[in-house]
Amino acid sequence: MRKTPQRLVVYIFLILASIMIFIPIVILLFGSVKTTGQMYSHPYSIPNPPYWGNLVQILRTPSFWNMLKNSLIVMMATTIGTVCVCSLVAFVFARLQFRGKNFFSNLFTVGLMFPINVAILPVYFVLRQIEQIGIPMIDTLWGVILVQIAFQLSGNIMILKGFFTAVPSELQDAAYMDGCSNFDFFWRIMLPLVKPSLTAVGSLVMIASWNDLLVPLVILNSNHLWTLPLGTMQFQGQYGQDLALISAFVALSAIPTIVFYFFAEKQIISGLTAGAVKG
């Protein structure tokens, strides 16, 4: 009974926070099946009847499907690259001993202090210098993928390092006594044990890559290479007065991440909160 008032306050706060988060999403989804006139006159009402013309118009646009393809390519390549690099680096920092280990580990920690908005301009100059030696980076999806992977490393390495460290050292000693090399121990024993954390990191990277606007905006110039966030910004500038059509475009762009998060929510939460070894 003493905890009832505190719980009531917590529930009220959670309800208000949920309303603040879901109201924009609901308005967006409702607006995607309204006409522009209905958007201006009744922006918060339920569409009755729903108007599907905006969604049909977007789905019939070849550029939308091209941007969807580019976003999928960038997202999958960024996720695979980030998980592979982060798991290897985290394993080295967590389980191996070598000279300069603390120094290099601290370098990745310092990387957390520099947001992408600050570092994107120096990164762009580095890509321009790489192009001068004959490796295309500007206006390529490959350049976007490499930059996104680079900005995802610091935080995810720190996350995975904690899980690799939590594995008992006795397990490592037993594996080495059985003839395992460092890579065998990493591949055959460690990765299966930290699979939930790998799934969580991969899910977070997928969402971040899909919603990234700044990196494609700086690196990509050609229209046929645009990703969905970049295409959404350009679409809003082109159809600034047609709020219903813009809502339809944004809704179609956001639906994949919303659906993916609902399916991956348990894996993300369990992967970031559960220990590396249960038991």
N, C-alpha and C positions, 0 to 999 in steps of 0.2 A: 504494500500500500504506500510506503514511503517513496518508492521509486515511480509511482504512477505519474506525478506532476512532471518529473524529468522526462519520462518517456513520452508524455503528451507533447512537451515542447519539441522533442526530437522529431516526432511524427509530423507535427505542424510544419517544422522547418523543411523536412523532406518533401512534404506535399507541395509546399510553396516553390521549392527548388525544381521539382518535377514539372510543375505548371509553367514556370519560366522557361524551362528547356523545351517542352513539347509544344507550347503555343506557336512559336515561329515555324516549327516543322508542320504542324497541322494547317496553319495559314498557307504555307507554301504548297502543300498537297491539295488543299481546296482550291487555291488560285490556279493550279495547273489545269483544272477541269472547269474553269469559268471563262466567260468572255471578258474582254478588257473593260467593257461597260459595267459588268457585274463586279469586277475588281475594284473599280472606283466608287461605285454606289454602295455595295455590300461586301466589303473586304473580309469580314469575319463570319459571314453566314455560310451555312452548308449549301453547296451548289444543288439547285433543284430546278430543272434536271441538270445533270452534269453535261458539260460540253467537251467532247473528246477531240475536237478539231485541232487544238494546239498540240496535243501529244502526237496525233497522226502526222501533222505537218513536220514536227521535229524528227519523228522516226523515218519519214520519207526523205530526209535530207542526207545525202551521201557523206557530207563533211562530219556529221554527228557520228556516224559509224566509224569513220577514219580516226576521229579523235578518241573514240572508245577503244579502238585497236591500239593506238599509241599509248594510251593510259595503261592498258593491260600489259603491254610489253614492258613498259618502264616499271610498273609495279612488281611484276613477277621477277624481272631481272634484279631489281633493287633488293627485293626480299631474299632471294636465294643468295646473292652476293653478300648481303649484310649478315645473314645467319651463318654462312660458312666462315667468313673472316672473323666475326665476333666470337664464335665458338672456339676457333683455333687460338686466337689471341688470349681469350679468357682462360683457356686451359693452360697455356704457357705461363701466364701470370699466377695462376692459382696452384699449379702442381709442380712446376719445374723451378730449379734454382740456377741462377746464372748471374754474372757480374752486370751491374747496372739495372737489375730488375725493378727496384723501387723507383729509379729515375724515370724509366720508360713508362711504368705504370702511372706515375704522377703526371706525365705528359698528357695521357689520355684523360685524366681527371681534370687537368687545366682546360682541356677542350670543352668541357661542359660550361665554362664561364663565358664562352664566346658564342652568342646567338648567330644564327644563319644570316640575319639582316646585316650584321657587322662584317662577317667574313666573306660574303658573296662577292664583293668587288675585288678583293685580292685573289680569290679563286678564279674569277673571270680573267684577270691578267695572267695568271699561271696557265690557264687553258689557251690563251692567245700565244704564249711563248711555246707551248707544246705544239701548236699548229705550225709554228715556224720551222720545226724540224720534220714536218711531213706527216704528222699524226692528226687527222681531223677530229676536232673536239667541239668547236662552235657550230651551232645549227645541226647537231646530230643527237639522236636519242642516246647514243653511247655516252656522250658528254653529260647528259642529264643523269643517266644511271650512275656514272662514277661519282658525280658530285653528291647525289643523294646518299649513296653508300658512305661516302666520307663523312657526311654530317650525321649519320646514324651510328657511327662507330662508338664514340666515347660513352654515351649513356648505356647502350646495350652491352658493351664489354663489362662495364661495372656491374650490371645486373647479373650477367652470366657468371662473372667471376665469383660472386657470392655463392652461387649454386655449386660450382665446381669445388670451391673451398670446403663446402659442407660435407663432401664425400669423405668418409673415414680414411685416414692414411693407412690403416691396416689392410684395406682392400687394395690399395696401390702396391704395398709391399708384397702381398700374396700374388698379385698379377705379375710383378717382376720376377718373383721366384719361379713362376710357371713358365717363364721365358718370353713374356710380353715385352715388346719395345714400347717406347713412349707413344708412338702413333697407334699401335695395337690397343694399348690401354685407353687411349682417347676414343678410338673408333668403336671398339667392341664392348667397352664397359661404361665409360663416362657418358657417352651420348645417349644410350638407352636410359640411364638413370636420370638425366636432366631433360628428357624429352618434353615434359610439361612446360618447362621454362623456355625451351626452344620454340615451342608452339606459341607461347605468349609473346615472345619477342618478335617472331615472324608476323603474328597478327597485328601488332602495333606498328611494325614497319610498313605493312601493306596499307593500313589506313593512312599513315602519314604520307606515304608516297603517292597514294591516289589523290589526296587533297592538296598536295604541294603545288603552289602557284609561283613562288618566287624564282625557283631554279629554272623551270621551263621559260619563264618570262625573260630572264636574263640571257639564257643560252640559245633559245630557239628563235629563228627569224622566219622560216618558211611556214606557210599556212598548213601544208600537208603534214607537218610534224607536230602540230599543236596537240597538247593533251586536253582533257576535258576541263580542268580548272582554267587553263589559259583560254580555251575556246569560250567558256562561260563569260569571262571578262570581256572578250571581244564582242560576244553576242549581246551583252548588256549595253555596250556602247553603240551597237548598230540598231537595236530595237529598244531604245531607252523608254519610249512612251507606251509600248505594248507590254504592260505588266503581266498579262495572262500568258503570253508566249514566253516571256522570260521565266516565269514561274514554272512552266512546263519543261523548259530546257534545264533549269537548275534541279528540278525534281528528278528528272531522268538521270542527271549526273550524280545525284546524291543517293538514289535508291540502292545501287550496288553496295555502297559502304554501310548503309543502314541495315540492309539485309545481312551482310557479312558479319556485322558486329553482333546482331542478335544471335547468330549461330555460333560465333566464336567467344561470346561473353564469358561463358563458364571456363573455357580453356585459358582465357587471358587472366581471369581472377585467380583460378587455381594455380596457374603456372607462376604467377608473381607472388603468391602467398604461401604455397606449399614448400616444404623443404625438399632438398635434392634427393634425399634418401628417406623413405618412410619406414618406420618401423620398429 
